[in-house]
Amino acid sequence: MLYEMLVGVTPFHSFEMKDLIAKINDGRYKLSITPEEPVHIQTCLFLIQCLTMTEKERMPIEELSEHPFIQEQLMSTPLSPLNIEHFNSDMQGSTNM
């Protein structure tokens, strides 16, 4: 989901099912980052580590939760009552559509 939010398409995006299956099996994806919309290097490394095809080479969830992207980017904004209230109102608005 993070990949799609940053890049705009799913990692193995394809219009044909056979191409989609081939990309998934081969682990082929393109992390398209432009100078106009820079992405922090830790974010790129996090995505690459999440999308590593070989399970033995992929970082386990316990290590991913300690990744600098998670620790620095996501944990840098503590939840406050104001943030939670804003989040809840956003969620209620999205379910009323």
Buried (B, 14 or more C-beta within 10 A) or exposed (E): EEBEEBBEEEBBBBEEEEEBEEBBEEEEBEBEBEEEEEBEEBBBBBBEBBBEEEEEEBBEEEEBEEBEBEEEBEEEEEEEEEEEEEEEEEEEEEEEE
